[in-house]
Amino acid sequence: MNIFSTISDTVKTLDQYRNEGKAIGFVPTMGALHDGHLDLMRRAKKENDVLVVSIFVNPIQFNNPDDLKKYPRDLEKDKKSLEEINCDLLFSPEVNEMYPETVDYKYDFGKLENVMEGAFRPGHFNGVAIVVKKLFDIIGPDKAYFGEKDYQQLAIIKKLVEMENIPVQIVTCPTVREKDGLAMSSRNERLTAEERAIAPFIFQALNDAKSHINEMVPEEIKFRLQNQFADQPHFELEYFEIADDRELQPVINWNKAPGIRGFMAVQLGNVRLIDNIRII
C-alpha cells in the first residue's frame, strides 16, 4: 500500500494509474475506521482497479471545538485495517497541507443545508463541501463511495457534484449496522458500556415509526416518537424529522413525495448520534 501525506506525491502516483487506464475508486474518511468504512472500501475495491482512501480529520466541519478535540484517532490501527483489505493508496495529510491558507469560501446549498444537521450544526456542511471538493480535485476518482447513515451529507455531496460539474460517480451504500441495530459510527467508541447497551433504542424507535405509517400521519408519528424519548432519561432527542429523500423537506402526508425517510439525532451522554431509515 502506498502511503502519502503530500498532495504532490499522491497526484503523481494517481496520474500513473490513470495513464495505465485504471479506474479509481475513492472512500474519503476521518479515520477511526470500523466495519462500516471497510464495507464501502471492499465494494470500491471490487468495482474499480485501484482503491484510494483518505484519512483526514477535517477541522473546518466541526462547529464544536470539543468535538474536534475528542474525535478518535488511531492512524496505525487504521493502516493495518487498510492493508488487510488491500487498499492501494492511503492519502493522510496534515491540516497545513490541505489548508495552507485560510479558507473562507461559502457554498449555497439552499434548503438542503437549513434543516436537521444544517440547523443544529451551523457551518458544518460548508466545511464538508470544501474538503470533499478539494479531495475530489486531488484524487480525481471515477467513483466515490458514501454510506446512507450520513444521508444529509450524502445529499449535500450529490448537490456539490452537480453544482461544480465534478466528473465523478457518487455511489450510495446502505448503512452498516451492529447485530443489535446500532448504526456503525466512529463516535460509538466514546459510549460507556451502559450507554452502548441502550443505544440500539435509536434504531428500534425508527423501526417503530415506520411500522405505524398505515394508521398515522407524519405529525402523529413524530409526536409518538418524541413521547418515547421523553420516557428515556439517558437520551436527549435533538430532532426527529420525516422528510422527502431529495430536498429533505418535512412532509405532512405520505403522498407528498415518492421517497420518504425518518431522520434522527440524539445526545446520549457526551456523544451525539444520528441515524435514519427509509419509510417509503
Order of alpha helices (4+ residues) and beta strands (2+ residues): beta-alpha-beta-alpha-beta-alpha-alpha-beta-alpha-alpha-alpha-beta-alpha-beta-alpha-alpha-alpha-beta-beta-beta
